[in-house]
Amino acid sequence: MTTVPRILIVVASTRTTRFADVPLRWLLERTRHRTDFEFEVLDLRDHPMPFYDLPLSPAMSPRNYTTAEERRIGPILDAADGFLLITNEYNHGYSAALKNLLDHFFVEFNRKPVAFLGYGSVGASRAIEQLRQVTSELEMVSVRPSVHLLGLQMIAIRQDPAAAVDIFASLEPRLDVLLTDLHWWSSALIAARAANADSDAA
Ligand SMILES: Cc1cc2nc3c(=O)[nH]c(=O)nc-3n(C[C@H](O)[C@H](O)[C@H](O)COP(=O)(O)O)c2cc1C
């Protein structure tokens, strides 16, 4: 079976003046020529969700969507074979908007890989470690290599946007390793989910 993994790039920051667009632009530029993946972007700023108010946990009540937002986003998550989260860091954690997204769904995430591109004083490392813990409860596999844009690099880019070229060039090898692992896991789990579906049907 040859299937090109569909990766959903999720942008976690919803701020009007956010920095997130800088790493997003780089990621899209670095990935647009790849033929071994299909990429789509889910920008949480474009998909505001109400704060969690579901009558039942999504784990107990799969795809029982009660809001227009869930009905819109659920199929997008379902169609993904893996996720690449672009995350900021607020008070050593990840954004409330991202947690709200994760809490609204369950089976849509199950048995799929998740990888991280973080930015912040220490590259959002603390937010990413929290996300590894939370996504494991969603039965996701977190990909070991992550990409970290450091606070000093963010400052340099803010002062001189042209500095982004060299800074992001230094991150390319790490992104390539991340994508190699993300491809391995998403391909392996596409096959495993398909085999599981066959055995369920038998
Ligand atoms: C409430 C708040 C808390 C923050 N806490 C952290 C933090 O714990 N670690 C960090 O690296 N940056 C922290 N920052 C700085 C962010 O990294 C910085 O604002 C970044 O631009 C946020 O991403 P965004 O602009 O895409 O929303 C914080 C910013 C705010 C507004």
The ligand as a MOL file (V3000), in Angstrom:
LIG
                    3D

  0  0  0     0  0            999 V3000
M  V30 BEGIN CTAB
M  V30 COUNTS 31 33 0 0 0
M  V30 BEGIN ATOM
M  V30 1 C 1.0300 35.6950 29.1920 0
M  V30 2 C 2.3460 35.3940 28.5430 0
M  V30 3 C 3.1750 34.4560 29.0930 0
M  V30 4 C 4.3960 34.1290 28.4920 0
M  V30 5 N 5.1420 33.1430 29.0270 0
M  V30 6 C 6.2130 32.7000 28.3240 0
M  V30 7 C 6.9070 31.5390 28.7650 0
M  V30 8 O 6.5810 30.9260 29.7580 0
M  V30 9 N 7.9420 31.1010 28.0280 0
M  V30 10 C 8.3470 31.7440 26.8960 0
M  V30 11 O 9.2620 31.2840 26.2400 0
M  V30 12 N 7.7120 32.8530 26.4620 0
M  V30 13 C 6.6530 33.3440 27.1590 0
M  V30 14 N 5.9860 34.4430 26.7050 0
M  V30 15 C 6.4940 35.1660 25.5560 0
M  V30 16 C 6.0570 34.4900 24.2520 0
M  V30 17 O 7.0230 33.5350 23.8920 0
M  V30 18 C 5.9070 35.5030 23.1500 0
M  V30 19 O 4.9530 36.4690 23.5120 0
M  V30 20 C 5.5050 34.8680 21.8280 0
M  V30 21 O 5.5440 35.8610 20.8220 0
M  V30 22 C 4.1220 34.2330 21.9240 0
M  V30 23 O 3.7650 33.6310 20.6980 0
M  V30 24 P 2.6960 34.3540 19.7350 0
M  V30 25 O 3.2030 35.7500 19.4970 0
M  V30 26 O 2.7240 33.5460 18.4570 0
M  V30 27 O 1.3830 34.3300 20.4280 0
M  V30 28 C 4.7840 34.8050 27.3220 0
M  V30 29 C 3.9370 35.7740 26.7710 0
M  V30 30 C 2.7350 36.0560 27.3550 0
M  V30 31 C 1.8330 37.0810 26.7280 0
M  V30 END ATOM
M  V30 BEGIN BOND
M  V30 1 1 1 2
M  V30 2 1 2 3
M  V30 3 2 2 30
M  V30 4 2 3 4
M  V30 5 1 4 5
M  V30 6 1 4 28
M  V30 7 2 5 6
M  V30 8 1 6 7
M  V30 9 1 6 13
M  V30 10 2 7 8
M  V30 11 1 7 9
M  V30 12 1 9 10
M  V30 13 2 10 11
M  V30 14 1 10 12
M  V30 15 2 12 13
M  V30 16 1 13 14
M  V30 17 1 14 15
M  V30 18 1 14 28
M  V30 19 1 15 16
M  V30 20 1 16 17
M  V30 21 1 16 18
M  V30 22 1 18 19
M  V30 23 1 18 20
M  V30 24 1 20 21
M  V30 25 1 20 22
M  V30 26 1 22 23
M  V30 27 1 23 24
M  V30 28 2 24 25
M  V30 29 1 24 26
M  V30 30 1 24 27
M  V30 31 2 28 29
M  V30 32 1 29 30
M  V30 33 1 30 31
M  V30 END BOND
M  V30 END CTAB
M  END
